């Protein structure tokens, strides 16, 4: 890699660490936000959803303007959105200000995906592109590991949630410095076609199918993770350590993911991931004590390759969709997750009422309500097993036809 591309890649990684910190630290402080602002689980769900609403909005807009404005300007806007969101969160006065600040952080995160995915796809080819896309996306779970441990340490030290949010500023300033003065690579010929050609490619049955699948891969990954601190707080395991374990294994898996994709192709990897995720979510819904960590390991192996290989599939198999195609797929994933956040919060509230009616109270009530909520989430990856089986044989048939 040239020194320019190396610096761009490292800058992208720090930008994704910023995204990860905003995800994990916010997950860690949810109980504190609920206590300080007197918010119920559904209201916390709506606040969470703003993170996932801002993300797809800026991803779609970023994909539309990537070739006209360039990735550098998109990342400059990402920096402004991140800083504004962080500061507004720290000085939040209630529910509405938390909604706005979380939306701004989500917008900054979406700009990162919109700029960095096509930048990597434009700079590299084939196996190298798949390897670096996996290593770039490694820093989302890798950053969550760091953020989870930082959040747990600061919470144990009785440091307020505002101090934890200030930590997100560190990777934000680093990526801004690394991007400064660098030029983004020129887009590949297939990806640099007009917006109308991008849309034409996006209307293909394969692209529409992948968009539908992305809605469920995203919620399968983010649903259990974002609610870890509330759902598993009475399971006999440390919630933030569970989140760190899951994302740590995901980071390791993604670092070596390029070789696995090369051997099994994206379709085989996605099908295997769906099967493991289904097993992992089911185990999370039934386990307590040390078995929760076993369930978490299974879940991590499952969701590890979802996001980078969905993006890589579109970049490699539907290249004419360009930067807009990659942004749209990611946007659908985040928008789906945004829709389900308050729904999951509602599931938690309803499960508490149901378990209370069964005579449970205290920690036993919270454990039963949390496990019942996770049981509902098994349906997400379960559907993906069916969808990716169809995709596997669809692509296998297409390869045979080409041969």
C-alpha positions in Angstrom: 0.0 0.0 0.0 1.2 3.5 -0.7 1.8 5.8 2.2 -1.3 7.8 1.3 -3.5 4.7 1.2 -2.0 3.4 4.4 -2.9 6.6 6.2 -6.4 6.7 4.7 -6.9 3.1 5.9 -5.7 3.9 9.4 -7.9 7.0 9.5 -10.9 4.9 8.5 -10.2 2.5 11.3 -10.1 5.2 13.9 -13.3 6.7 12.4 -15.0 3.2 12.9 -13.6 3.1 16.5 -15.5 6.3 17.1 -18.6 4.6 15.8 -17.9 1.6 18.1 -17.3 3.8 21.2 -20.6 5.6 20.6 -22.3 2.2 20.4 -20.7 0.4 23.4 -20.4 3.3 25.8 -24.0 4.3 25.1 -25.0 0.7 25.8 -23.1 0.8 29.1 -24.7 4.0 30.3 -28.3 3.1 29.5 -29.2 2.2 33.1 -27.7 5.5 34.3 -29.6 7.5 31.6 -32.8 5.7 32.6 -32.2 6.6 36.3 -31.1 10.2 35.8 -33.8 11.2 33.4 -36.6 8.8 34.7 -36.9 7.0 31.3 -38.5 3.6 30.8 -37.2 0.9 28.5 -39.3 1.9 25.5 -38.1 5.5 25.8 -34.5 4.3 26.0 -35.3 2.3 22.9 -36.4 5.4 21.0 -33.1 7.1 22.0 -31.2 4.1 20.8 -33.1 4.1 17.5 -31.9 7.7 16.8 -28.3 6.2 16.5 -29.6 3.8 13.9 -31.9 6.4 12.1 -29.1 9.0 11.6 -26.8 6.2 10.3 -28.9 5.2 7.2 -29.9 8.8 6.4 -26.3 10.0 6.1 -25.2 6.7 4.4 -27.8 7.2 1.6 -27.0 10.8 1.1 -23.2 10.1 1.3 -23.6 7.4 -1.4 -25.5 9.7 -3.7 -22.8 12.5 -3.4 -19.7 10.4 -3.0 -18.5 10.8 -6.6 -19.5 14.4 -6.8 -18.3 15.8 -3.5 -15.7 13.1 -2.7 -15.0 11.0 0.4 -12.8 13.7 2.0 -15.7 16.2 2.4 -18.0 13.5 3.6 -15.5 12.7 6.4 -15.2 16.4 7.3 -18.9 16.6 7.8 -18.7 13.3 9.8 -16.3 15.0 12.2 -18.6 18.0 12.7 -21.6 15.7 13.3 -19.6 13.5 15.8 -18.4 16.5 17.8 -21.8 18.2 17.9 -23.5 15.0 19.0 -20.9 14.2 21.7 -21.1 17.7 23.2 -25.0 17.8 23.1 -25.1 14.4 24.8 -22.8 15.5 27.6 -25.0 18.6 28.2 -28.3 16.9 27.6 -31.2 18.1 29.7 -33.7 15.4 29.1 -35.4 13.0 26.6 -35.6 15.3 23.6 -32.0 16.5 23.8 -30.8 12.9 24.1 -32.8 12.1 20.9 -31.2 14.9 19.0 -27.6 14.3 20.2 -27.9 10.6 19.4 -29.2 11.4 16.0 -26.2 13.6 15.2 -23.8 10.9 16.3 -25.6 8.4 14.1 -25.3 10.8 11.2 -21.5 11.0 11.7 -21.3 7.2 11.9 -23.2 6.8 8.6 -20.9 9.3 6.9 -18.0 7.1 8.0 -19.5 4.0 6.3 -20.5 6.0 3.2 -17.0 7.4 2.7 -14.7 4.6 3.8 -16.3 1.5 2.3 -16.1 2.7 -1.3 -12.6 4.2 -0.6 -11.3 0.8 0.3 -13.2 -0.9 -2.6 -11.7 1.7 -5.0 -8.2 1.3 -3.7 -7.9 -2.5 -3.9 -9.0 -5.5 -5.9 -10.3 -9.0 -5.3 -8.9 -10.9 -2.3 -7.0 -7.8 -1.1 -10.2 -5.8 -1.1 -12.1 -8.5 0.9 -9.3 -8.8 3.4 -9.1 -5.0 4.0 -12.9 -4.6 4.2 -12.9 -7.3 6.9 -10.0 -5.7 8.7 -11.6 -2.3 8.5 -14.9 -3.7 9.9 -12.8 -5.5 12.5 -12.5 -2.2 14.3 -16.2 -1.9 15.0 -16.2 -4.9 17.3 -12.6 -4.1 18.3 -13.7 -0.6 19.3 -16.7 -2.1 21.2 -14.3 -4.2 23.2 -12.3 -1.2 24.2 -15.4 0.9 24.8 -17.1 -1.8 26.9 -14.1 -2.3 29.2 -13.7 1.5 29.5 -17.4 1.9 30.4 -17.3 -0.9 32.9 -14.1 0.4 34.6 -15.5 4.0 34.7 -18.8 2.8 36.1 -17.1 0.7 38.7 -15.1 3.8 39.7 -18.4 5.7 40.1 -17.5 8.0 37.2 -20.6 9.6 35.7 -21.9 8.9 32.2 -20.8 12.3 31.0 -17.2 11.4 31.7 -17.6 8.3 29.7 -19.0 10.1 26.7 -15.9 12.4 26.7 -13.8 9.3 25.8 -15.5 9.2 22.4 -13.7 12.5 21.5 -10.3 10.8 21.5 -10.6 8.6 18.3 -12.7 11.4 16.7 -9.7 13.8 16.9 -7.3 11.1 15.7 -9.2 10.3 12.6 -9.6 14.0 11.7 -5.9 14.4 12.0 -5.1 11.3 9.8 -7.5 12.3 7.1 -6.2 15.9 6.9 -4.2 16.5 3.7 -4.8 13.1 2.1 -6.4 12.4 -1.3 -8.9 9.7 -1.8 -8.4 7.1 -4.6 -10.2 7.5 -8.0 -13.3 5.2 -8.3 -13.1 2.1 -10.4 -14.7 2.2 -13.8 -17.6 -0.1 -12.9 -18.4 1.9 -9.8 -18.0 5.3 -11.3 -21.0 5.0 -13.6 -23.8 7.6 -13.4 -26.3 7.6 -10.6 -28.9 6.2 -13.1 -26.7 3.2 -13.9 -26.2 2.7 -10.1 -30.0 2.7 -9.6 -30.4 0.3 -12.6 -28.0 -2.2 -11.0 -29.8 -1.8 -7.6 -33.1 -2.8 -9.2 -31.7 -6.2 -10.0 -33.4 -9.2 -8.2 -30.0 -10.1 -6.5 -29.5 -6.6 -5.1 -33.1 -6.3 -3.8 -32.7 -9.8 -2.2 -29.5 -8.7 -0.4 -31.2 -5.5 0.8 -33.9 -7.7 2.4 -31.4 -10.0 4.0 -29.4 -7.0 5.3 -32.4 -5.9 7.3 -32.2 -9.1 9.3 -28.4 -9.6 9.5 -28.2 -6.1 11.1 -30.9 -6.6 13.8 -29.5 -10.2 14.5 -26.1 -8.5 15.3 -27.1 -5.3 17.0 -30.4 -6.3 18.7 -28.9 -8.5 21.5 -25.7 -6.4 21.8 -27.3 -2.9 22.3 -29.5 -4.2 25.1 -26.8 -6.4 26.8 -26.6 -4.2 30.0 -30.3 -4.4 30.6 -31.3 -7.8 29.4 -28.4 -9.8 30.9 -27.9 -7.8 34.1 -29.3 -10.5 36.3 -28.1 -13.6 34.4 -25.2 -14.3 36.8 -22.6 -12.9 34.3 -21.2 -9.4 33.8 -23.1 -7.7 30.9 -20.3 -5.5 29.7 -17.8 -8.4 29.9 -20.2 -10.4 27.7 -20.3 -7.5 25.2 -16.5 -7.3 25.3 -16.2 -11.1 24.8 -18.6 -11.1 21.8 -16.9 -8.1 20.1 -13.4 -9.2 20.9 -14.0 -12.6 19.1 -15.7 -10.7 16.2 -12.6 -8.5 15.8 -10.3 -11.5 15.7 -12.5 -13.3 13.3 -12.7 -10.3 10.9 -9.0 -9.8 11.0 -8.6 -13.3 9.5 -11.8 -13.2 7.5 -10.3 -12.5 4.1 -8.8 -16.0 3.9 -12.1 -17.6 4.9 -14.1 -15.7 2.3 -11.5 -16.7 -0.3 -12.0 -20.4 0.5 -15.8 -20.5 1.1 -17.0 -17.5 -0.9 -19.3 -15.0 0.7 -22.5 -17.1 0.3 -21.1 -20.1 2.2 -19.8 -17.8 5.0 -23.1 -16.0 5.3 -25.1 -19.3 5.5 -22.8 -20.7 8.2 -23.0 -17.4 10.1 -26.8 -17.5 10.1 -26.8 -21.0 11.5 -24.4 -20.1 14.3 -26.2 -16.9 15.2 -29.5 -18.7 15.6 -27.9 -21.2 18.0 -26.1 -18.4 19.8 -29.3 -16.3 20.4 -31.2 -19.3 21.5 -28.5 -20.2 24.0 -28.5 -16.6 25.3 -32.2 -16.9 26.0 -31.8 -20.0 28.1 -28.4 -19.7 29.8 -27.4 -18.4 33.2 -24.1 -18.1 35.1 -21.0 -19.2 33.3 -23.0 -20.8 30.4 -23.9 -17.2 29.3 -20.2 -16.8 28.2 -20.5 -20.0 26.1 -23.6 -18.7 24.5 -21.9 -15.4 23.9 -19.0 -17.1 22.1 -21.4 -19.0 19.8 -23.3 -15.8 19.0 -20.0 -14.0 18.3 -18.9 -16.6 15.8 -22.2 -16.3 14.1 -22.5 -12.5 13.7 -18.8 -12.0 13.1 -18.9 -12.0 9.2 -22.4 -10.7 8.5 -21.7 -6.9 8.0 -18.4 -7.0 6.0 -19.4 -9.8 3.8 -22.8 -8.2 2.9 -20.9 -5.1 1.9 -18.2 -7.2 0.1 -20.8 -9.2 -1.7 -22.4 -6.1 -3.2 -19.0 -4.6 -4.1 -17.8 -7.8 -5.8 -21.0 -9.3 -7.3 -22.9 -6.1 -8.1 -20.1 -3.6 -8.8 -22.2 -1.4 -11.1 -24.2 -0.3 -8.0 -21.1 1.6 -7.0 -20.7 3.5 -3.7 -24.4 4.2 -3.7 -25.1 0.4 -3.7 -22.8 -0.2 -0.7 -24.4 2.7 1.2 -27.9 1.6 0.5 -27.3 -1.9 1.8 -25.7 -0.6 5.0 -28.5 2.0 5.3 -31.2 -0.7 5.2 -29.4 -2.6 7.9 -29.3 0.4 10.2 -32.8 1.6 9.4 -34.1 -1.9 10.2 -32.2 -1.8 13.5 -33.7 1.6 14.3 -37.2 0.3 13.7 -36.7 -2.6 16.1 -35.1 -0.7 19.0 -38.3 0.7 20.5 -40.0 -2.6 19.6 -37.4 -4.5 21.7 -37.8 -1.9 24.5 -41.5 -2.6 24.4 -40.9 -6.4 24.5 -38.8 -5.8 27.7 -41.6 -3.7 29.3 -44.3 -6.3 28.3 -42.2 -9.2 29.5 -41.8 -7.6 32.9 -45.5 -7.2 33.2 -46.1 -10.8 32.1 -43.5 -12.2 34.5 -44.8 -10.0 37.3 -48.2 -11.6 36.7 -46.6 -15.0 37.2 -45.6 -13.9 40.7 -41.9 -13.1 40.0 -40.2 -10.0 41.5 -36.8 -8.5 41.9 -33.8 -10.1 40.2 -35.9 -13.2 39.2 -38.3 -10.9 37.4 -35.6 -9.1 35.5 -33.9 -12.4 34.5 -37.1 -14.0 33.2 -38.1 -10.8 31.3 -34.7 -10.5 29.7 -34.6 -14.2 28.6 -38.2 -14.0 27.3 -37.2 -10.9 25.2 -34.2 -12.7 23.7 -36.4 -15.6 22.8 -38.3 -13.3 20.4 -35.0 -12.4 18.7 -34.3 -16.0 17.6 -36.6 -15.5 14.7 -34.3 -12.9 13.1 -31.3 -15.2 12.3 -33.7 -18.2 11.9 -35.2 -16.5 8.9 -31.7 -15.8 7.6 -30.9 -19.5 7.5 -33.7 -20.0 5.0 -32.7 -16.9 3.0 -29.0 -17.6 2.8 -29.7 -21.3 1.8 -31.7 -19.9 -1.2 -28.8 -17.5 -1.9 -26.2 -20.3 -1.7 -27.9 -22.4 -4.3 -28.8 -19.4 -6.4 -25.2 -18.3 -6.7 -24.1 -21.9 -7.2 -26.5 -22.3 -10.1 -25.2 -19.0 -11.6 -21.6 -20.1 -11.4 -22.5 -23.4 -13.2 -24.2 -21.4 -15.9 -21.2 -19.1 -16.4 -18.8 -22.1 -16.5 
